[in-house]
Amino acid sequence: MDLKGVPYEALVAEMLRQLGEDPERQGLQKTPQRVASAMRWLTRGYCLDPDKLIRDAMFDEAHEEMILVRDIELYSMCEHHMLPFFGKAHVAYIPNGRIVGLSKLARLVEVFSRRLQVQERLTDQVADALQRVLEPMGVGVVIEAYHLCMMMRGVEKQHSKTITSSVRGVFRTDQKTRDEFLRLVQSAWGLR
């Protein structure tokens, strides 16, 4: 990972110097390499193809009722401050002759969350990929997350949670389907 020919490790070392630190002191000597390695891991979603992920696990199945995977843990990085946000995703769809392996819904969340993100776009990307490749009758995605950019800096509000939703197909056009989805997701929150 280079930026205009400068190795990422050298950029981290320079950032440490700009902060008033000595990148050569014992505790920081390996920090540039560790940060470079961590950033590659935290942003590995750029190297993954969400469409291929779904296509590789699609199966013909006549099931026509909602399939929901709740409480998918997610960890991402805010693109504005490069600070983490974390929480849970709830992903549902109604098949149209094909289903996808359940673990692929969690992996789909992972593909998009392991990129520099905003929660709003992350929610849409998961819904759009599932709708585009699987072509179900509808898709619903809800993400609830805590943002360290709000907790550690700025307004420093420790208990604020952001909730975003994205619906496609019958989840958008059929109120009964949408209500069922939201009721099932809300039961994950312990709400009645």
C-alpha positions as protocol buffer text, in pm:
chain_id: "A"
residue {
  index: 1
  type: MET
  ca { x: 0 y: 0 z: 0 }
}
residue {
  index: 2
  type: ASP
  ca { x: 179 y: 310 z: -122 }
}
residue {
  index: 3
  type: LEU
  ca { x: 70 y: 670 z: -151 }
}
residue {
  index: 4
  type: LYS
  ca { x: 249 y: 841 z: -438 }
}
residue {
  index: 5
  type: GLY
  ca { x: 544 y: 606 z: -393 }
}
residue {
  index: 6
  type: VAL
  ca { x: 573 y: 657 z: -16 }
}
residue {
  index: 7
  type: PRO
  ca { x: 530 y: 333 z: 182 }
}
residue {
  index: 8
  type: TYR
  ca { x: 240 y: 345 z: 427 }
}
residue {
  index: 9
  type: GLU
  ca { x: 477 y: 267 z: 714 }
}
residue {
  index: 10
  type: ALA
  ca { x: 678 y: 583 z: 639 }
}
residue {
  index: 11
  type: LEU
  ca { x: 358 y: 791 z: 644 }
}
residue {
  index: 12
  type: VAL
  ca { x: 268 y: 651 z: 987 }
}
residue {
  index: 13
  type: ALA
  ca { x: 619 y: 725 z: 1116 }
}
residue {
  index: 14
  type: GLU
  ca { x: 585 y: 1084 z: 991 }
}
residue {
  index: 15
  type: MET
  ca { x: 243 y: 1114 z: 1156 }
}
residue {
  index: 16
  type: LEU
  ca { x: 402 y: 1004 z: 1486 }
}
residue {
  index: 17
  type: ARG
  ca { x: 670 y: 1272 z: 1445 }
}
residue {
  index: 18
  type: GLN
  ca { x: 401 y: 1534 z: 1372 }
}
residue {
  index: 19
  type: LEU
  ca { x: 229 y: 1433 z: 1697 }
}
residue {
  index: 20
  type: GLY
  ca { x: 554 y: 1504 z: 1885 }
}
residue {
  index: 21
  type: GLU
  ca { x: 649 y: 1139 z: 1927 }
}
residue {
  index: 22
  type: ASP
  ca { x: 971 y: 961 z: 1846 }
}
residue {
  index: 23
  type: PRO
  ca { x: 895 y: 668 z: 1615 }
}
residue {
  index: 24
  type: GLU
  ca { x: 1233 y: 519 z: 1712 }
}
residue {
  index: 25
  type: ARG
  ca { x: 1155 y: 486 z: 2084 }
}
residue {
  index: 26
  type: GLN
  ca { x: 1112 y: 129 z: 2202 }
}
residue {
  index: 27
  type: GLY
  ca { x: 733 y: 125 z: 2232 }
}
residue {
  index: 28
  type: LEU
  ca { x: 681 y: 277 z: 1886 }
}
residue {
  index: 29
  type: GLN
  ca { x: 951 y: 107 z: 1677 }
}
residue {
  index: 30
  type: LYS
  ca { x: 711 y: -146 z: 1525 }
}
residue {
  index: 31
  type: THR
  ca { x: 403 y: 78 z: 1532 }
}
residue {
  index: 32
  type: PRO
  ca { x: 425 y: 187 z: 1164 }
}
residue {
  index: 33
  type: GLN
  ca { x: 424 y: -177 z: 1052 }
}
residue {
  index: 34
  type: ARG
  ca { x: 145 y: -266 z: 1295 }
}
residue {
  index: 35
  type: VAL
  ca { x: -71 y: 26 z: 1178 }
}
residue {
  index: 36
  type: ALA
  ca { x: -12 y: -65 z: 812 }
}
residue {
  index: 37
  type: SER
  ca { x: -109 y: -425 z: 883 }
}
residue {
  index: 38
  type: ALA
  ca { x: -416 y: -320 z: 1083 }
}
residue {
  index: 39
  type: MET
  ca { x: -535 y: -83 z: 808 }
}
residue {
  index: 40
  type: ARG
  ca { x: -500 y: -358 z: 546 }
}
residue {
  index: 41
  type: TRP
  ca { x: -715 y: -584 z: 767 }
}
residue {
  index: 42
  type: LEU
  ca { x: -971 y: -315 z: 854 }
}
residue {
  index: 43
  type: THR
  ca { x: -1019 y: -216 z: 488 }
}
residue {
  index: 44
  type: ARG
  ca { x: -998 y: -561 z: 327 }
}
residue {
  index: 45
  type: GLY
  ca { x: -1351 y: -518 z: 191 }
}
residue {
  index: 46
  type: TYR
  ca { x: -1210 y: -326 z: -105 }
}
residue {
  index: 47
  type: CYS
  ca { x: -1055 y: -652 z: -227 }
}
residue {
  index: 48
  type: LEU
  ca { x: -1378 y: -854 z: -205 }
}
residue {
  index: 49
  type: ASP
  ca { x: -1647 y: -884 z: -472 }
}
residue {
  index: 50
  type: PRO
  ca { x: -1995 y: -881 z: -313 }
}
residue {
  index: 51
  type: ASP
  ca { x: -2168 y: -1004 z: -630 }
}
residue {
  index: 52
  type: LYS
  ca { x: -1941 y: -1309 z: -657 }
}
residue {
  index: 53
  type: LEU
  ca { x: -1989 y: -1381 z: -288 }
}
residue {
  index: 54
  type: ILE
  ca { x: -2367 y: -1405 z: -336 }
}
residue {
  index: 55
  type: ARG
  ca { x: -2356 y: -1585 z: -674 }
}
residue {
  index: 56
  type: ASP
  ca { x: -2127 y: -1856 z: -534 }
}
residue {
  index: 57
  type: ALA
  ca { x: -2386 y: -1958 z: -273 }
}
residue {
  index: 58
  type: MET
  ca { x: -2723 y: -1929 z: -452 }
}
residue {
  index: 59
  type: PHE
  ca { x: -2959 y: -2225 z: -459 }
}
residue {
  index: 60
  type: ASP
  ca { x: -3294 y: -2286 z: -628 }
}
residue {
  index: 61
  type: GLU
  ca { x: -3563 y: -2309 z: -360 }
}
residue {
  index: 62
  type: ALA
  ca { x: -3939 y: -2252 z: -369 }
}
residue {
  index: 63
  type: HIS
  ca { x: -3951 y: -2087 z: -23 }
}
residue {
  index: 64
  type: GLU
  ca { x: -4157 y: -1765 z: -42 }
}
residue {
  index: 65
  type: GLU
  ca { x: -4151 y: -1634 z: 315 }
}
residue {
  index: 66
  type: MET
  ca { x: -3916 y: -1387 z: 481 }
}
residue {
  index: 67
  type: ILE
  ca { x: -3566 y: -1497 z: 572 }
}
residue {
  index: 68
  type: LEU
  ca { x: -3400 y: -1279 z: 837 }
}
residue {
  index: 69
  type: VAL
  ca { x: -3055 y: -1297 z: 989 }
}
residue {
  index: 70
  type: ARG
  ca { x: -3043 y: -1071 z: 1294 }
}
residue {
  index: 71
  type: ASP
  ca { x: -2764 y: -941 z: 1512 }
}
residue {
  index: 72
  type: ILE
  ca { x: -2482 y: -964 z: 1258 }
}
residue {
  index: 73
  type: GLU
  ca { x: -2189 y: -797 z: 1433 }
}
residue {
  index: 74
  type: LEU
  ca { x: -2017 y: -531 z: 1228 }
}
residue {
  index: 75
  type: TYR
  ca { x: -1708 y: -318 z: 1266 }
}
residue {
  index: 76
  type: SER
  ca { x: -1628 y: -37 z: 1028 }
}
residue {
  index: 77
  type: MET
  ca { x: -1432 y: 286 z: 999 }
}
residue {
  index: 78
  type: CYS
  ca { x: -1593 y: 628 z: 962 }
}
residue {
  index: 79
  type: GLU
  ca { x: -1457 y: 784 z: 646 }
}
residue {
  index: 80
  type: HIS
  ca { x: -1471 y: 1134 z: 797 }
}
residue {
  index: 81
  type: HIS
  ca { x: -1243 y: 1074 z: 1096 }
}
residue {
  index: 82
  type: MET
  ca { x: -1112 y: 721 z: 1036 }
}
residue {
  index: 83
  type: LEU
  ca { x: -1245 y: 620 z: 1375 }
}
residue {
  index: 84
  type: PRO
  ca { x: -1437 y: 296 z: 1429 }
}
residue {
  index: 85
  type: PHE
  ca { x: -1807 y: 247 z: 1442 }
}
residue {
  index: 86
  type: PHE
  ca { x: -1958 y: -82 z: 1545 }
}
residue {
  index: 87
  type: GLY
  ca { x: -2293 y: -245 z: 1598 }
}
residue {
  index: 88
  type: LYS
  ca { x: -2532 y: -494 z: 1445 }
}
residue {
  index: 89
  type: ALA
  ca { x: -2696 y: -546 z: 1111 }
}
residue {
  index: 90
  type: HIS
  ca { x: -3028 y: -717 z: 1049 }
}
residue {
  index: 91
  type: VAL
  ca { x: -3071 y: -843 z: 691 }
}
residue {
  index: 92
  type: ALA
  ca { x: -3391 y: -991 z: 547 }
}
residue {
  index: 93
  type: TYR
  ca { x: -3520 y: -1089 z: 208 }
}
residue {
  index: 94
  type: ILE
  ca { x: -3814 y: -1270 z: 50 }
}
residue {
  index: 95
  type: PRO
  ca { x: -3690 y: -1520 z: -210 }
}
residue {
  index: 96
  type: ASN
  ca { x: -3812 y: -1531 z: -567 }
}
residue {
  index: 97
  type: GLY
  ca { x: -3713 y: -1890 z: -650 }
}
residue {
  index: 98
  type: ARG
  ca { x: -3358 y: -1866 z: -514 }
}
residue {
  index: 99
  type: ILE
  ca { x: -3201 y: -1846 z: -171 }
}
residue {
  index: 100
  type: VAL
  ca { x: -2847 y: -1768 z: -61 }
}
residue {
  index: 101
  type: GLY
  ca { x: -2647 y: -1943 z: 210 }
}
residue {
  index: 102
  type: LEU
  ca { x: -2720 y: -1779 z: 544 }
}
residue {
  index: 103
  type: SER
  ca { x: -2355 y: -1712 z: 624 }
}
residue {
  index: 104
  type: LYS
  ca { x: -2329 y: -1514 z: 301 }
}
residue {
  index: 105
  type: LEU
  ca { x: -2561 y: -1248 z: 446 }
}
residue {
  index: 106
  type: ALA
  ca { x: -2312 y: -1195 z: 729 }
}
residue {
  index: 107
  type: ARG
  ca { x: -2023 y: -1199 z: 482 }
}
residue {
  index: 108
  type: LEU
  ca { x: -2201 y: -943 z: 264 }
}
residue {
  index: 109
  type: VAL
  ca { x: -2219 y: -709 z: 563 }
}
residue {
  index: 110
  type: GLU
  ca { x: -1847 y: -775 z: 619 }
}
residue {
  index: 111
  type: VAL
  ca { x: -1754 y: -690 z: 258 }
}
residue {
  index: 112
  type: PHE
  ca { x: -1902 y: -343 z: 283 }
}
residue {
  index: 113
  type: SER
  ca { x: -1826 y: -270 z: 649 }
}
residue {
  index: 114
  type: ARG
  ca { x: -1454 y: -336 z: 592 }
}
residue {
  index: 115
  type: ARG
  ca { x: -1419 y: -19 z: 386 }
}
residue {
  index: 116
  type: LEU
  ca { x: -1407 y: 345 z: 486 }
}
residue {
  index: 117
  type: GLN
  ca { x: -1777 y: 413 z: 529 }
}
residue {
  index: 118
  type: VAL
  ca { x: -2072 y: 614 z: 640 }
}
residue {
  index: 119
  type: GLN
  ca { x: -2349 y: 406 z: 796 }
}
residue {
  index: 120
  type: GLU
  ca { x: -2612 y: 533 z: 555 }
}
residue {
  index: 121
  type: ARG
  ca { x: -2418 y: 413 z: 249 }
}
residue {
  index: 122
  type: LEU
  ca { x: -2326 y: 84 z: 417 }
}
residue {
  index: 123
  type: THR
  ca { x: -2695 y: 9 z: 474 }
}
residue {
  index: 124
  type: ASP
  ca { x: -2781 y: 86 z: 110 }
}
residue {
  index: 125
  type: GLN
  ca { x: -2488 y: -114 z: -29 }
}
residue {
  index: 126
  type: VAL
  ca { x: -2592 y: -432 z: 153 }
}
residue {
  index: 127
  type: ALA
  ca { x: -2953 y: -395 z: 35 }
}
residue {
  index: 128
  type: ASP
  ca { x: -2857 y: -306 z: -323 }
}
residue {
  index: 129
  type: ALA
  ca { x: -2612 y: -596 z: -365 }
}
residue {
  index: 130
  type: LEU
  ca { x: -2860 y: -852 z: -235 }
}
residue {
  index: 131
  type: GLN
  ca { x: -3140 y: -711 z: -454 }
}
residue {
  index: 132
  type: ARG
  ca { x: -2919 y: -686 z: -764 }
}
residue {
  index: 133
  type: VAL
  ca { x: -2768 y: -1035 z: -753 }
}
residue {
  index: 134
  type: LEU
  ca { x: -3030 y: -1256 z: -585 }
}
residue {
  index: 135
  type: GLU
  ca { x: -3330 y: -1070 z: -739 }
}
residue {
  index: 136
  type: PRO
  ca { x: -3562 y: -1149 z: -447 }
}
residue {
  index: 137
  type: MET
  ca { x: -3913 y: -1008 z: -411 }
}
residue {
  index: 138
  type: GLY
  ca { x: -3772 y: -765 z: -158 }
}
residue {
  index: 139
  type: VAL
  ca { x: -3490 y: -681 z: 81 }
}
residue {
  index: 140
  type: GLY
  ca { x: -3479 y: -509 z: 418 }
}
residue {
  index: 141
  type: VAL
  ca { x: -3167 y: -399 z: 604 }
}
residue {
  index: 142
  type: VAL
  ca { x: -3144 y: -225 z: 941 }
}
residue {
  index: 143
  type: ILE
  ca { x: -2812 y: -127 z: 1097 }
}
residue {
  index: 144
  type: GLU
  ca { x: -2770 y: 4 z: 1449 }
}
residue {
  index: 145
  type: ALA
  ca { x: -2426 y: 133 z: 1545 }
}
residue {
  index: 146
  type: TYR
  ca { x: -2219 y: 331 z: 1792 }
}
residue {
  index: 147
  type: HIS
  ca { x: -1975 y: 579 z: 1640 }
}
residue {
  index: 148
  type: LEU
  ca { x: -1651 y: 657 z: 1820 }
}
residue {
  index: 149
  type: CYS
  ca { x: -1630 y: 983 z: 1626 }
}
residue {
  index: 150
  type: MET
  ca { x: -1933 y: 1091 z: 1835 }
}
residue {
  index: 151
  type: MET
  ca { x: -1820 y: 921 z: 2156 }
}
residue {
  index: 152
  type: MET
  ca { x: -1447 y: 1004 z: 2174 }
}
residue {
  index: 153
  type: ARG
  ca { x: -1442 y: 1349 z: 2017 }
}
residue {
  index: 154
  type: GLY
  ca { x: -1675 y: 1629 z: 1914 }
}
residue {
  index: 155
  type: VAL
  ca { x: -2002 y: 1606 z: 2105 }
}
residue {
  index: 156
  type: GLU
  ca { x: -1876 y: 1314 z: 2322 }
}
residue {
  index: 157
  type: LYS
  ca { x: -2218 y: 1152 z: 2360 }
}
residue {
  index: 158
  type: GLN
  ca { x: -2152 y: 806 z: 2501 }
}
residue {
  index: 159
  type: HIS
  ca { x: -2494 y: 645 z: 2463 }
}
residue {
  index: 160
  type: SER
  ca { x: -2609 y: 770 z: 2124 }
}
residue {
  index: 161
  type: LYS
  ca { x: -2692 y: 497 z: 1874 }
}
residue {
  index: 162
  type: THR
  ca { x: -2752 y: 555 z: 1505 }
}
residue {
  index: 163
  type: ILE
  ca { x: -3013 y: 341 z: 1330 }
}
residue {
  index: 164
  type: THR
  ca { x: -3043 y: 331 z: 951 }
}
residue {
  index: 165
  type: SER
  ca { x: -3271 y: 129 z: 727 }
}
residue {
  index: 166
  type: SER
  ca { x: -3291 y: 44 z: 361 }
}
residue {
  index: 167
  type: VAL
  ca { x: -3579 y: -140 z: 195 }
}
residue {
  index: 168
  type: ARG
  ca { x: -3630 y: -266 z: -159 }
}
residue {
  index: 169
  type: GLY
  ca { x: -3914 y: -435 z: -347 }
}
residue {
  index: 170
  type: VAL
  ca { x: -4208 y: -558 z: -137 }
}
residue {
  index: 171
  type: PHE
  ca { x: -4044 y: -428 z: 180 }
}
residue {
  index: 172
  type: ARG
  ca { x: -4102 y: -82 z: 34 }
}
residue {
  index: 173
  type: THR
  ca { x: -4438 y: -133 z: -139 }
}
residue {
  index: 174
  type: ASP
  ca { x: -4624 y: -369 z: 98 }
}
residue {
  index: 175
  type: GLN
  ca { x: -4690 y: -215 z: 440 }
}
residue {
  index: 176
  type: LYS
  ca { x: -4770 y: -554 z: 597 }
}
residue {
  index: 177
  type: THR
  ca { x: -4434 y: -699 z: 488 }
}
residue {
  index: 178
  type: ARG
  ca { x: -4248 y: -391 z: 606 }
}
residue {
  index: 179
  type: ASP
  ca { x: -4427 y: -401 z: 943 }
}
residue {
  index: 180
  type: GLU
  ca { x: -4344 y: -770 z: 988 }
}
residue {
  index: 181
  type: PHE
  ca { x: -3977 y: -700 z: 914 }
}
residue {
  index: 182
  type: LEU
  ca { x: -3958 y: -408 z: 1154 }
}
residue {
  index: 183
  type: ARG
  ca { x: -4144 y: -603 z: 1425 }
}
residue {
  index: 184
  type: LEU
  ca { x: -3895 y: -891 z: 1395 }
}
residue {
  index: 185
  type: VAL
  ca { x: -3599 y: -650 z: 1407 }
}
residue {
  index: 186
  type: GLN
  ca { x: -3745 y: -460 z: 1703 }
}
residue {
  index: 187
  type: SER
  ca { x: -3775 y: -782 z: 1899 }
}
residue {
  index: 188
  type: ALA
  ca { x: -3395 y: -798 z: 1870 }
}
residue {
  index: 189
  type: TRP
  ca { x: -3387 y: -468 z: 2057 }
}
residue {
  index: 190
  type: GLY
  ca { x: -3613 y: -596 z: 2332 }
}
residue {
  index: 191
  type: LEU
  ca { x: -3888 y: -353 z: 2228 }
}
residue {
  index: 192
  type: ARG
  ca { x: -4256 y: -443 z: 2217 }
}
